[in-house]
Amino acid sequence: MTRNIYQIVKSLPRTYWLMNLIQSIERLAFWSALIQLPIYIAQKDVDGTLQWEQTTKGLIFFLWALVQNLTPIIAGGVADKFGRKRIIVIGLLMMITGYLLFATQTNLLTFLIGALILGFGAGMFKPALQGIIASSVNENNSSVGWGIYTMLINATILFLGPIFISITKAISWQMLFIGCSILIAINFVPLIFTNIPKTDLRINANESNSNVLKDVFLLMREGKIILFVIIMSGFTIIYMQFYETLPNFIHDWVDSSSLVSTMKLPEFMTYSADGKRYISIEWLYALCSGLIVAFVVFLTHIFSPYNKIKIIVYGIGLTIIGIFLSGISQSGTILIVGMVIYTFGEMITNPKFNDYIASIAPQSRKSSFMGIMNLAWAIGLSGGSLLGGWLYQVMAEKSSLAKRYLFDHLMLEVNINHSEALTLLCEKTGLNRTEAMDLLWNTYSPYNFWLIFVFIGLISLIAMLIFMKKYSQKTVA
């Protein structure tokens, strides 16, 4: 009989909880930067931002994601062999440096260097910490353990994320990223009080001559694992668009002003633009975190007896539906419905992704296996960054489409900033800003941008069904 959740939670050791505290604080910093960076880098109608091109944003996210998700493939093995706690310390120091460069640099090259340093640091940190967590759970509490892991991250984001963003952004954009570096520095406190068993600090003497690169190469020759992570890259591509591109899409196209009025939302949850008040992006994403906090442990407990791959298939299916609804309309209500459905898909898929990899990894190679898992994120997030940035600028960015309309329909080839394009369009057509946006929406159908990623998600879902059928219960259950 399945043990009740209380007994399972009680069986989780002190080290597990301390690692989750460290991970939650790190994710708070990461989330706060992640959902604001698309606006800070590329939004043309927001004061104090860099106002670079969407393709530039795509390049930054591409390099950041590539480094952050390729590094764990090697760093996981290094952590297993030379000390997971040591690797966490190095990762924290690098992340602090990266966020400080975001705060202080407005030159593209140095900003990119900041993204690379941050990526290296996070890439070293993640498999070392996840390896400790994976070693602290067992067959009886693994599913719920990874569910709690996801819940705690999102609880921190829900209750602290919007507050942290509001307070720091009220000072300046730069203070937002300085605040992220301070959050990372706080993690040294719980790390001091973390006692990791000696077997997790360094390898046994008879393994000391083993070559990390050789071990990684041998692990990557295991076809089932590599096939699994490549298939999962379809999900991670969708994931990237939800967090990298959807904030720009919401700011450009979605009208949530009626929801602000109907729900009588307080001013601190909204922002003003075009004479209306809209729901702030951080509060929309906080809703997603709230859903994860409320449901993820329950769902992981309910689904724990079932085939892990089958549950992942269900999760991917929901993310596809969710991302489609999030971008198909200018309605704030439909956006929220889409974000809710996507979130349920993500909270089913992410813990099972971790759970499946951890379940097939030997005890001495947990970090190595958790590192290989990041190959899916490397493919999906880096490829999704370049593809998403380029496609969004061509197909869906409001300011780019306004310039395009001026040329295509009014025969005006003008050399103006993107931020001025919509204003000029209004002047030339006699429309107000809302009417001009409707004109661009109906003329260029920017929602078609999302159909490309729906198609990618469907390929991933079909491939996962084939994978499940091929390996059956003996390897995926």
Summary of the structure (lengths in Angstrom):
residues: 477
radius of gyration: 22.6
end to end distance: 17.7
largest distance: 78.4
contacts: 1760
relative contact order: 0.14
helix: 81%
strand: 2%
